[in-house]
Amino acid sequence: MADTHVLFVEDDDVIREATQLALERDGFAVTAMPDGLAGLEAFRANRPDIALLDVMVPGLDGVSLCRRIRDESTVPVIMLSARADSIDVVLGLEAGADDYVTKPFDGAVLVARIRAVLRRFGHASGPEGTGAGAVEPEVPAEAVLRFGDLEVDTEGMEVRKDGRPVALTPTEMRLLLEFSHAPGTVLSRDRLLERVWDYGWGGDTRVVDVHVQRLRGKVGQDRIETVRGFGYKLRG
């Protein structure tokens, strides 16, 4: 199998070079760029399998770059931020990022997160991975599930609202599938982190909250209900 191609945009020379070497040792092919404009050009030229974007890069910041990439592609995006409690994290997720990692990060953790995202997007688990641990949703008896004006085709991976197609990213689709397979059941944020984001460890529930908000904007604000203190559920 060809090497998984990673686009890495980071303006700090030491971090960029060290991370590139670490990823290449793990079998990834890496295109590393020092600023957002160069990163966008590299994305369009190379069409990588995944993008790692630092939030604070010159030329075109990471959040804006994520939006530009998302306008053109559903390729997975992981944001890198030095401030775990910063609004930058939420802005990155709202821009369409699938996950984020805070700096300084452990190389092994970064590789694990990359592989987890790639599994969700159908790239197995990246180089040298088996895919073990990825949780696949159970397949319901009916291929097309209906919830009011919302239709979810679990085989064709298509969603329609009022008969019109709804464009979802792969992460949003997996999130909707989890809700669709258990309508009316409250799903905790921890469960969704495990099932959708493949986290075998504790994760930041902001990832869930922001993606739920994005999903609501596409399938209907009232379709997914917040159960305060417990999680979310899909209204049938």
Backbone bond lengths (Angstrom), bond angles and torsions (degrees), N, CA, C in turn:
res aa  C-N    CA-C-N  psi(-1)  N-CA   C-N-CA  omega(-1)  CA-C   N-CA-C  phi
1 M - - - 1.456 - - 1.522 109.43 -
2 A 1.343 114.84 137.74 1.462 118.64 -179.67 1.519 109.99 -63.10
3 D 1.325 114.60 153.24 1.461 119.42 178.01 1.519 110.32 -59.40
4 T 1.305 115.31 142.49 1.453 120.66 172.92 1.524 108.26 -73.08
5 H 1.321 115.55 129.20 1.468 120.92 -173.45 1.521 109.93 -96.34
6 V 1.328 115.90 122.18 1.462 123.30 -179.66 1.517 109.65 -110.06
7 L 1.337 116.69 128.17 1.456 121.14 168.47 1.520 107.35 -94.15
8 F 1.321 117.13 123.54 1.458 122.59 -177.23 1.518 108.78 -121.57
9 V 1.336 117.41 117.80 1.460 122.22 -179.06 1.522 108.37 -114.49
10 E 1.327 116.17 114.45 1.465 123.22 -175.10 1.522 108.17 -155.08
11 D 1.348 117.43 128.82 1.454 119.88 -176.24 1.522 113.95 -88.20
12 D 1.323 118.12 -16.46 1.457 120.59 178.15 1.534 108.57 -78.97
13 D 1.337 116.08 116.37 1.467 120.15 -174.45 1.517 112.79 -59.13
14 V 1.336 117.26 -42.40 1.464 120.82 -177.34 1.528 110.71 -65.42
15 I 1.333 116.18 -47.89 1.467 119.75 -179.80 1.519 110.18 -64.39
16 R 1.327 116.89 -42.39 1.465 119.97 -177.80 1.521 111.64 -62.35
17 E 1.326 116.37 -47.20 1.466 119.13 -177.53 1.518 111.88 -70.24
18 A 1.339 117.45 -41.11 1.468 119.90 -179.35 1.530 111.11 -66.31
19 T 1.313 116.44 -41.97 1.468 119.69 -179.39 1.513 110.77 -68.59
20 Q 1.327 117.10 -39.86 1.464 119.85 177.55 1.523 110.97 -59.72
21 L 1.319 116.59 -44.81 1.468 119.66 179.03 1.522 111.27 -63.36
22 A 1.331 116.76 -41.17 1.468 120.20 -179.64 1.516 111.03 -64.17
23 L 1.328 117.44 -42.52 1.462 120.51 179.85 1.532 111.01 -67.80
24 E 1.323 116.34 -38.68 1.462 119.40 179.40 1.521 111.16 -66.96
25 R 1.334 117.46 -34.59 1.470 120.13 176.05 1.520 111.12 -63.99
26 D 1.342 116.36 -28.82 1.461 120.20 178.02 1.519 112.50 -86.61
27 G 1.313 117.81 5.49 1.458 121.07 172.98 1.511 115.76 97.96
28 F 1.327 117.88 5.83 1.458 120.50 178.39 1.529 110.22 -86.80
29 A 1.325 116.00 146.29 1.461 121.32 167.99 1.518 106.96 -90.34
30 V 1.335 117.51 130.07 1.459 120.96 -171.58 1.525 110.82 -125.15
31 T 1.330 114.78 130.62 1.463 121.60 167.16 1.525 106.51 -109.21
32 A 1.337 116.94 114.67 1.462 121.61 -175.42 1.517 109.72 -108.92
33 M 1.326 115.58 130.26 1.462 121.70 -178.48 1.530 110.64 -126.66
34 P 1.365 117.51 147.08 1.467 120.35 -174.60 1.526 115.24 -90.26
35 D 1.338 118.04 -8.36 1.463 119.22 -179.16 1.526 109.90 -150.52
36 G 1.333 115.18 167.10 1.451 120.23 -173.28 1.516 114.55 -68.60
37 L 1.334 117.92 -37.66 1.468 120.03 179.77 1.527 111.23 -65.48
38 A 1.338 116.12 -42.66 1.464 119.89 176.17 1.522 110.15 -65.33
39 G 1.343 115.75 -35.86 1.452 119.75 177.78 1.512 112.44 -63.31
40 L 1.340 117.45 -41.22 1.461 121.15 178.90 1.524 110.74 -64.87
41 E 1.330 116.57 -42.05 1.465 119.82 177.20 1.524 110.77 -61.76
42 A 1.338 116.82 -43.17 1.464 120.91 -179.83 1.521 110.55 -65.42
43 F 1.338 116.93 -38.10 1.460 119.90 177.86 1.521 110.51 -61.17
44 R 1.306 116.95 -47.07 1.463 120.43 -178.00 1.514 112.05 -67.93
45 A 1.326 116.64 -32.69 1.464 120.23 -178.29 1.521 112.33 -78.49
46 N 1.338 116.95 -35.14 1.465 120.29 -170.21 1.524 115.00 -109.45
47 R 1.344 117.79 -19.80 1.461 121.90 -177.77 1.534 111.22 46.24
48 P 1.325 116.77 68.55 1.472 120.95 -176.63 1.522 111.82 -68.65
49 D 1.333 115.42 168.34 1.465 121.16 178.28 1.525 111.74 -81.18
50 I 1.335 116.98 -23.99 1.460 121.60 -179.28 1.520 108.27 -157.81
51 A 1.339 116.07 150.14 1.465 120.54 178.91 1.519 109.92 -121.20
52 L 1.339 115.97 132.85 1.464 123.24 172.97 1.521 106.55 -110.12
53 L 1.324 116.60 117.02 1.459 120.58 -173.16 1.515 110.64 -122.92
54 D 1.338 116.29 121.15 1.458 119.51 171.95 1.525 108.39 -73.47
55 V 1.316 116.22 140.57 1.458 120.49 -177.86 1.523 111.47 -64.04
56 M 1.333 116.82 -46.78 1.464 121.54 -172.45 1.529 110.36 -99.83
57 V 1.324 116.44 82.37 1.464 121.07 174.35 1.518 108.21 -124.00
58 P 1.339 117.54 151.19 1.465 120.79 -177.49 1.523 112.51 -76.45
59 G 1.324 114.85 168.60 1.454 121.59 176.02 1.510 112.40 82.94
60 L 1.311 116.31 -64.75 1.464 124.72 176.87 1.520 105.27 -143.95
61 D 1.327 116.61 111.76 1.462 118.61 -173.86 1.521 111.00 -65.00
62 G 1.339 115.75 163.82 1.451 120.41 -173.59 1.512 114.08 -60.76
63 V 1.336 117.91 -36.95 1.463 120.86 179.63 1.525 110.27 -65.84
64 S 1.331 116.58 -45.12 1.468 120.10 178.53 1.524 110.80 -65.15
65 L 1.320 117.01 -38.72 1.460 120.64 177.49 1.521 110.39 -63.56
66 C 1.322 116.86 -40.78 1.458 120.36 177.62 1.527 110.51 -59.48
67 R 1.340 116.84 -43.74 1.465 119.75 178.75 1.530 111.33 -61.01
68 R 1.325 115.94 -42.00 1.476 119.74 -179.42 1.525 110.48 -64.36
69 I 1.330 116.21 -41.74 1.461 119.90 178.01 1.514 110.42 -64.57
70 R 1.333 116.11 -43.50 1.461 119.55 -178.26 1.521 112.48 -65.70
71 D 1.336 117.46 -28.55 1.463 121.02 176.10 1.521 111.37 -65.28
72 E 1.333 116.15 -25.18 1.452 120.55 -173.67 1.518 114.01 -109.40
73 S 1.337 117.57 -16.61 1.463 118.96 -169.31 1.524 110.68 -159.47
74 T 1.334 115.05 157.51 1.467 120.76 172.00 1.521 111.38 -101.60
75 V 1.337 117.47 16.45 1.462 121.05 179.03 1.534 109.36 -55.02
76 P 1.324 118.68 139.81 1.470 119.89 -179.71 1.524 112.34 -63.51
77 V 1.341 114.84 142.85 1.455 121.86 -179.47 1.522 109.06 -129.81
78 I 1.334 116.19 130.19 1.460 122.65 172.42 1.517 107.51 -115.29
79 M 1.336 116.28 126.28 1.453 120.93 177.26 1.525 109.80 -90.24
80 L 1.326 116.32 145.73 1.453 123.00 175.73 1.525 108.23 -115.11
81 S 1.330 116.62 126.83 1.462 120.57 -177.80 1.516 109.89 -136.97
82 A 1.322 116.03 140.77 1.461 120.50 178.29 1.515 111.91 -84.77
83 R 1.321 117.64 -6.17 1.456 121.27 -174.97 1.528 109.49 -124.42
84 A 1.337 116.20 100.92 1.462 120.88 -174.84 1.518 112.26 -63.10
85 D 1.333 117.06 -30.54 1.455 119.73 -176.70 1.521 111.93 -100.37
86 S 1.318 117.04 14.58 1.449 120.69 -175.89 1.507 111.79 -81.87
87 I 1.322 115.42 152.43 1.455 121.37 172.79 1.519 110.81 -62.89
88 D 1.358 116.00 -18.58 1.460 119.75 178.91 1.525 111.44 -58.15
89 V 1.327 117.03 -36.10 1.462 120.64 -179.96 1.523 110.17 -61.09
90 V 1.328 115.88 -49.65 1.458 120.14 -179.06 1.524 110.90 -65.71
91 L 1.334 116.81 -41.48 1.459 119.91 178.99 1.525 111.14 -60.40
92 G 1.333 116.15 -40.32 1.459 119.83 178.50 1.515 112.26 -63.03
93 L 1.329 116.51 -43.44 1.463 120.26 178.86 1.518 110.87 -67.04
94 E 1.328 117.02 -40.49 1.458 120.41 178.46 1.525 111.55 -65.38
95 A 1.322 116.73 -27.69 1.461 120.92 178.65 1.515 112.11 -75.53
96 G 1.334 117.14 -10.48 1.458 120.29 177.05 1.505 115.40 119.46
97 A 1.354 117.50 3.94 1.467 119.23 177.20 1.525 110.07 -66.89
98 D 1.321 116.37 150.92 1.462 122.09 -177.60 1.518 112.37 -94.24
99 D 1.320 116.99 -23.15 1.462 120.73 -178.54 1.522 107.20 -163.20
100 Y 1.327 116.41 173.94 1.453 120.32 175.16 1.517 109.09 -148.25
101 V 1.326 114.71 156.58 1.460 123.11 177.77 1.522 106.90 -132.19
102 T 1.324 116.97 135.31 1.457 120.23 -179.71 1.529 111.11 -92.57
103 K 1.314 114.97 145.72 1.461 121.57 177.65 1.531 109.59 -97.45
104 P 1.350 116.94 147.12 1.466 126.82 -1.36 1.525 111.22 -73.90
105 F 1.323 116.66 144.96 1.450 120.62 -177.53 1.527 110.20 -119.31
106 D 1.315 114.30 152.17 1.460 121.41 173.95 1.523 108.32 -80.83
107 G 1.332 116.29 134.89 1.460 119.84 -177.96 1.510 113.35 -57.75
108 A 1.324 117.64 -39.20 1.459 121.16 -179.54 1.526 111.27 -66.10
109 V 1.341 116.20 -37.19 1.460 120.18 178.09 1.526 110.35 -66.44
110 L 1.334 116.73 -42.75 1.455 120.29 179.00 1.526 110.54 -60.74
111 V 1.325 117.04 -45.23 1.462 120.52 179.26 1.520 110.78 -62.20
112 A 1.337 116.97 -41.11 1.469 119.99 179.05 1.516 110.88 -62.66
113 R 1.324 117.33 -40.77 1.463 120.42 179.83 1.531 110.80 -67.81
114 I 1.329 116.66 -39.73 1.465 119.94 177.01 1.520 110.08 -60.24
115 R 1.325 116.44 -47.39 1.462 119.90 -178.47 1.524 111.88 -64.50
116 A 1.341 116.56 -37.56 1.461 119.95 178.11 1.518 110.56 -62.70
117 V 1.330 117.13 -43.60 1.462 120.38 178.60 1.523 110.49 -64.96
118 L 1.323 117.39 -43.21 1.459 120.44 -179.26 1.523 111.86 -62.99
119 R 1.329 117.28 -36.77 1.472 119.60 176.67 1.519 110.05 -60.15
120 R 1.323 116.73 -42.63 1.454 120.29 -179.17 1.513 111.46 -64.10
121 F 1.326 116.34 -28.04 1.454 120.07 -176.74 1.528 112.22 -97.91
122 G 1.324 117.05 11.94 1.455 119.91 174.44 1.504 115.31 81.05
123 H 1.348 117.32 21.93 1.468 121.23 177.50 1.523 110.48 -102.76
124 A 1.334 117.62 33.25 1.468 120.87 -172.67 1.507 107.54 55.52
125 S 1.334 118.45 -128.57 1.459 119.10 178.60 1.513 111.87 -124.45
126 G 1.337 116.93 21.82 1.447 119.54 -178.58 1.520 109.80 83.86
127 P 1.305 118.82 -175.57 1.449 122.79 -178.13 1.514 112.31 -56.81
128 E 1.308 115.42 137.71 1.464 124.07 172.47 1.518 113.26 62.29
129 G 1.324 117.47 15.71 1.459 120.09 -179.16 1.506 110.99 -104.26
130 T 1.332 117.11 156.56 1.456 121.44 179.59 1.502 112.06 -104.31
131 G 1.328 116.74 -15.84 1.450 119.54 -176.49 1.505 112.17 86.30
132 A 1.306 119.19 -1.88 1.451 121.57 179.74 1.506 110.09 -61.56
133 G 1.311 115.53 139.21 1.443 120.32 178.75 1.507 113.07 100.19
134 A 1.354 117.48 -18.80 1.451 118.94 176.91 1.517 108.80 -69.66
135 V 1.307 117.22 137.07 1.456 121.70 -177.15 1.512 108.78 -104.02
136 E 1.322 117.11 117.21 1.442 121.33 177.86 1.517 110.00 -95.06
137 P 1.348 116.92 137.67 1.455 118.90 178.60 1.527 111.42 -62.97
138 E 1.316 116.33 146.89 1.442 120.26 174.65 1.525 109.22 -68.13
139 V 1.334 116.19 144.30 1.453 120.66 -179.10 1.519 109.10 -90.01
140 P 1.327 118.47 121.13 1.457 120.65 -179.94 1.515 111.24 -72.23
141 A 1.331 116.18 164.62 1.461 120.94 -178.26 1.530 110.70 -63.81
142 E 1.345 117.53 -42.46 1.450 120.60 -179.73 1.516 109.97 -88.45
143 A 1.328 116.29 137.89 1.458 119.61 -179.90 1.516 111.39 -74.22
144 V 1.339 117.39 -35.37 1.457 121.16 -178.41 1.525 108.67 -113.28
145 L 1.317 116.01 119.17 1.459 122.36 179.65 1.518 108.87 -102.90
146 R 1.326 116.78 139.04 1.463 121.10 -176.38 1.525 110.09 -122.26
147 F 1.320 114.94 132.09 1.455 122.65 177.86 1.531 107.04 -133.61
148 G 1.317 116.07 91.75 1.454 120.18 -175.36 1.515 110.25 62.84
149 D 1.330 116.70 -122.76 1.468 120.60 -179.11 1.524 112.32 -86.75
150 L 1.335 117.21 6.46 1.462 121.90 -176.60 1.527 110.48 -105.67
151 E 1.340 116.76 129.49 1.465 123.17 176.05 1.523 108.88 -118.23
152 V 1.331 116.34 132.91 1.459 122.29 178.97 1.520 108.44 -121.52
153 D 1.309 116.81 111.69 1.462 122.74 177.89 1.523 107.24 -89.90
154 T 1.343 115.99 104.14 1.464 120.40 -173.37 1.523 113.03 -77.31
155 E 1.329 117.73 -14.66 1.464 120.32 177.33 1.524 110.97 -95.99
156 G 1.315 116.10 -44.14 1.456 119.89 179.19 1.514 113.55 -81.52
157 M 1.364 116.31 -6.94 1.464 121.67 -178.49 1.524 110.66 53.38
158 E 1.339 114.49 49.92 1.456 120.40 178.32 1.523 109.19 -128.09
159 V 1.307 115.68 149.91 1.467 121.86 179.46 1.525 108.05 -128.95
160 R 1.323 115.68 137.96 1.460 120.99 177.28 1.523 109.14 -131.40
161 K 1.308 115.71 141.07 1.457 122.79 175.49 1.522 107.31 -124.95
162 D 1.319 116.47 123.78 1.473 120.93 -174.31 1.518 110.92 53.87
163 G 1.344 116.26 33.31 1.452 121.13 177.96 1.515 114.78 82.76
164 R 1.320 117.45 -4.21 1.461 120.51 -178.60 1.526 110.49 -103.32
165 P 1.347 116.99 140.42 1.466 120.03 -178.65 1.527 111.71 -61.97
166 V 1.330 115.04 143.56 1.459 122.26 175.91 1.529 107.58 -115.75
167 A 1.330 116.90 123.78 1.464 121.01 -178.97 1.524 109.65 -85.76
168 L 1.344 116.08 117.60 1.456 121.69 178.12 1.518 109.67 -119.67
169 T 1.325 116.41 148.01 1.459 119.85 170.08 1.534 107.86 -73.89
170 P 1.337 118.08 162.08 1.463 119.08 177.42 1.518 114.01 -55.49
171 T 1.334 117.82 -38.44 1.466 119.79 178.69 1.521 110.26 -65.92
172 E 1.326 117.89 -43.89 1.460 120.74 177.57 1.517 111.27 -61.80
173 M 1.342 117.28 -37.71 1.461 120.83 179.30 1.521 110.69 -65.38
174 R 1.317 117.12 -43.42 1.464 119.65 178.94 1.522 110.98 -64.29
175 L 1.318 116.46 -37.70 1.456 120.14 177.78 1.525 110.47 -64.01
176 L 1.319 117.18 -45.57 1.462 120.50 178.81 1.529 111.32 -63.74
177 L 1.324 117.53 -37.57 1.467 120.31 177.69 1.523 111.13 -61.65
178 E 1.328 117.24 -41.33 1.464 119.58 178.25 1.524 110.77 -59.66
179 F 1.325 117.22 -44.46 1.460 120.34 177.28 1.531 111.17 -65.66
180 S 1.334 116.48 -41.04 1.461 120.58 -175.43 1.516 112.67 -67.24
181 H 1.319 117.09 -29.41 1.456 120.91 -178.85 1.531 112.28 -78.76
182 A 1.332 116.03 -11.19 1.465 119.52 -179.82 1.526 109.82 -142.52
183 P 1.336 117.86 59.62 1.467 119.72 -177.65 1.527 111.35 -61.81
184 G 1.317 116.11 138.02 1.458 121.07 -179.86 1.509 114.32 82.88
185 T 1.331 117.16 -8.76 1.465 122.14 179.89 1.529 109.47 -94.07
186 V 1.318 116.47 132.02 1.460 120.15 178.23 1.530 108.97 -75.65
187 L 1.310 116.24 124.00 1.459 122.30 178.43 1.525 108.17 -107.59
188 S 1.308 116.12 122.83 1.462 120.12 -179.10 1.521 110.54 -72.62
189 R 1.312 115.43 159.40 1.455 120.04 177.34 1.521 111.05 -62.55
190 D 1.332 117.93 -38.22 1.465 120.61 179.08 1.521 111.04 -63.57
191 R 1.328 116.30 -40.44 1.467 118.81 178.16 1.524 110.65 -63.98
192 L 1.324 116.59 -42.64 1.453 119.37 179.74 1.520 111.71 -66.08
193 L 1.342 117.66 -37.02 1.461 120.05 175.17 1.522 110.96 -59.64
194 E 1.326 116.17 -41.54 1.464 120.08 -179.33 1.522 111.55 -71.10
195 R 1.326 117.09 -44.23 1.455 120.79 -173.40 1.524 113.21 -78.35
196 V 1.322 116.90 -39.66 1.462 120.28 -174.86 1.528 111.77 -94.92
197 W 1.338 116.48 -43.44 1.466 120.33 -176.68 1.523 112.53 -95.29
198 D 1.321 117.79 -2.98 1.467 121.98 176.07 1.518 111.54 60.80
199 Y 1.332 116.81 35.26 1.449 120.64 177.21 1.515 109.62 -84.26
200 G 1.339 115.97 116.87 1.447 119.90 173.55 1.514 111.35 -90.97
201 W 1.341 115.58 9.95 1.459 121.90 -179.71 1.521 107.11 -141.08
202 G 1.298 116.83 172.96 1.461 120.01 179.54 1.514 111.14 -63.15
203 G 1.310 115.39 139.76 1.451 120.73 178.09 1.518 110.68 -130.87
204 D 1.304 116.04 172.64 1.455 122.27 -179.59 1.522 108.67 -81.04
205 T 1.323 117.14 119.23 1.459 120.45 -176.07 1.522 112.70 -71.43
206 R 1.336 117.73 -8.48 1.462 118.31 174.17 1.520 111.32 -60.37
207 V 1.323 117.02 -30.63 1.468 120.67 177.19 1.523 109.47 -57.86
208 V 1.335 116.40 -44.79 1.461 121.06 179.67 1.518 110.28 -66.37
209 D 1.324 116.85 -49.22 1.463 120.94 -174.44 1.528 111.78 -59.43
210 V 1.340 116.48 -44.22 1.461 119.18 -178.17 1.529 110.81 -68.01
211 H 1.334 117.11 -39.85 1.462 118.91 179.54 1.526 111.70 -68.45
212 V 1.322 117.59 -34.97 1.462 119.69 175.42 1.525 109.88 -62.48
213 Q 1.334 116.59 -42.80 1.459 119.77 178.55 1.526 111.28 -62.16
214 R 1.319 116.87 -42.05 1.469 120.31 177.72 1.517 110.83 -64.03
215 L 1.320 116.45 -40.91 1.464 120.39 179.51 1.522 110.71 -65.57
216 R 1.326 117.43 -42.05 1.465 120.62 177.18 1.520 111.63 -57.66
217 G 1.327 116.35 -38.87 1.453 119.79 -180.00 1.514 112.80 -63.04
218 K 1.333 117.18 -19.13 1.458 120.97 -177.90 1.527 113.31 -103.20
219 V 1.342 117.26 -33.55 1.465 119.35 -176.39 1.522 112.76 -106.24
220 G 1.342 116.94 -6.61 1.455 120.26 -179.95 1.514 111.48 121.63
221 Q 1.324 116.60 129.37 1.455 121.03 -176.07 1.523 112.53 -61.92
222 D 1.325 117.96 -31.48 1.460 121.27 -176.42 1.523 113.23 -91.33
223 R 1.335 117.01 -5.02 1.473 118.91 -174.91 1.522 111.58 -71.73
224 I 1.333 117.36 -35.30 1.465 121.25 179.80 1.519 107.76 -111.72
225 E 1.313 115.41 118.71 1.464 121.62 -174.46 1.525 111.16 -97.79
226 T 1.316 115.85 138.22 1.458 121.26 173.30 1.517 109.26 -85.17
227 V 1.325 116.51 127.26 1.460 121.73 173.86 1.529 105.56 -107.32
228 R 1.301 115.63 99.87 1.462 121.17 -169.70 1.531 111.90 -55.64
229 G 1.322 114.85 128.94 1.455 121.24 178.79 1.523 114.34 86.63
230 F 1.349 116.90 -8.24 1.472 119.47 -177.01 1.517 113.89 -125.37
231 G 1.316 118.03 -42.83 1.468 118.89 -178.16 1.502 111.93 152.73
232 Y 1.320 116.16 -138.39 1.464 122.73 -176.05 1.522 110.45 -134.60
233 K 1.328 115.56 155.96 1.469 120.13 173.24 1.514 109.81 -144.59
234 L 1.330 114.92 151.70 1.455 122.27 178.04 1.518 109.39 -89.85
235 R 1.312 115.21 128.79 1.468 119.58 176.52 1.525 109.31 -80.31
236 G 1.328 115.82 131.67 1.460 120.31 -179.02 1.520 111.77 -76.87
